Amino acid sequence: MDALAAGPSEAELAAGKEAYALDRKHVFHSWAAQGSLDPMTVTKAEGSYVWDGAGHKLLDFSSQMVNTNIGHQHPAVVKAIQDQAAKLCTIAPSHVNDARSEAARLIAERTPGTLNHIFFTNGGAEAVEHAIRMARLHTGRRKVLSAYRSYHGGTDLAVNVTGDTRRFASDYGDAGVSHFMPAYPYRSYFGSQTLEEETERALRHLEDTIILEGPETIAAIILETVPGTAGIYAPPPGYLKGVRDLTDRYGLVYIADEVMAGFGRTGAWFAVDHWDVVPDLMTFAKGVNSGYVPLGGVAISDDIFETFRERAYPGGLTYSGHPLACAAAVATIRTMADEGMIENAERMGREVFGPGLEKIAKNHASVGEVRGLGCFWAIELVKNPETREPLAAYGGSSPEMNELIGTMKKLGLLPFANYNRIHVAPPLNITQDQAEEGLRIIDRALDVADAHVV
Ligand SMILES: Cc1ncc(COP(=O)(O)O)c(C=O)c1O
């Protein structure tokens, strides 16, 4: 995509101003106190760039909600949506549709093991809801175990499975969910000094949790393969294999949530591929079609499929397998494969983001840790490198973080920020020049955070 593409026209900027006024009057925004909002208007987006309401160009290191994996306005996907719209905009999920069938085939071909059956939803939270429903019906049990420091979606059950502060307002303690401590080496809950220790202790804690909760009451363990919004902390070696072993030993369904980490984000089609682990159910959304039309789903193993061979699955959605969304998925997956985007994401992580962020960490006292893989990295910011006191408290923002984010935007970079972290999550087809441009901006902006180190 042409990095020198023209910005928005005068007419587009004027339309943006009008849209902003209407937004403030009528649009109710997610996760926000409505009165104090000042949302950024996007007047144009192309490839790895977006333009704001004033026409400023920003390098999109957020991929929005970490979903535009093939960048903005990829012509192959735009055309596929246009062609599908001209052919068949919508059809009931009970009828066969070629876009849906082909999307299911392309997904099933890429998922590991026997995850051969695809139930389509409109997004990630619904995928989580349905995966849990399937696990409950398959096992005849209700309880679900999930990790603290995780995010699984905003609907009632998905937000109760979530292990962060967004759960609190909707948690009445009656969702049938118990949380356990994750393997998180930088702030180990187990006092670990090495990755091996963290793996061993986190697995022992998980097994204790299973035993103390009563294995015969537990339907499933749900785990983000690489927790995303919660901090992009990849599991230490052996952890996921250990989770698989525990779920097998105690007869629990293992649900891998790959809504954010899936479809190339980590430099593999699915993050579980890095650790050679095959879950029983795998949720996906976002990158499956780069979010051009809402789509998510559950990949189902042969074994769980058998539960519903003779028994009706009690669940469905008007838009399950929507043709426009599925046509976008078909074009996205094919384009990702044809243009080598998975390989590009892997190489960017290994050759550009990994070494580049390590160098940045050395230059800035405010950087506690950088970590990640592929096009999926976190910069964890601290006030004090010794105590690791975060630059914003868990669950909140801070004037220091807001200043840093504002500086990055002024310098031409749109970051993904959460609590005390800046995430680096650009499109998977980002060029090396663009990636290096983004790292230079981050390096410059971090001087602002360094000024708050005590
Ligand atoms: C790991 C994970 N699971 C589930 C969800 C929920 O997806 P959605 O917002 O499409 O409902 C998200 C969204 O960020 C996510 O990151």
PDBQT file of the ligand as one rigid body, heavy atoms in Angstrom, charges set to zero:
ROOT
HETATM    1  C1  LIG A 501      -8.846 -12.815  23.546  1.00  0.00    +0.000 C 
HETATM    2  C2  LIG A 501     -10.157 -12.169  23.259  1.00  0.00    +0.000 A 
HETATM    3  N1  LIG A 501     -11.288 -12.887  23.395  1.00  0.00    +0.000 NA
HETATM    4  C3  LIG A 501     -12.495 -12.356  23.132  1.00  0.00    +0.000 A 
HETATM    5  C4  LIG A 501     -12.625 -11.037  22.728  1.00  0.00    +0.000 A 
HETATM    6  C5  LIG A 501     -13.975 -10.470  22.441  1.00  0.00    +0.000 C 
HETATM    7  O1  LIG A 501     -14.132 -10.246  21.080  1.00  0.00    +0.000 OA
HETATM    8  P1  LIG A 501     -15.266  -9.248  20.531  1.00  0.00    +0.000 P 
HETATM    9  O2  LIG A 501     -14.887  -7.879  21.001  1.00  0.00    +0.000 OA
HETATM   10  O3  LIG A 501     -15.188  -9.438  19.041  1.00  0.00    +0.000 OA
HETATM   11  O4  LIG A 501     -16.560  -9.708  21.087  1.00  0.00    +0.000 OA
HETATM   12  C6  LIG A 501     -11.470 -10.256  22.574  1.00  0.00    +0.000 A 
HETATM   13  C7  LIG A 501     -11.564  -8.847  22.153  1.00  0.00    +0.000 C 
HETATM   14  O5  LIG A 501     -10.645  -8.081  22.230  1.00  0.00    +0.000 OA
HETATM   15  C8  LIG A 501     -10.205 -10.829  22.846  1.00  0.00    +0.000 A 
HETATM   16  O6  LIG A 501      -9.086 -10.127  22.729  1.00  0.00    +0.000 OA
ENDROOT
TORSDOF 0
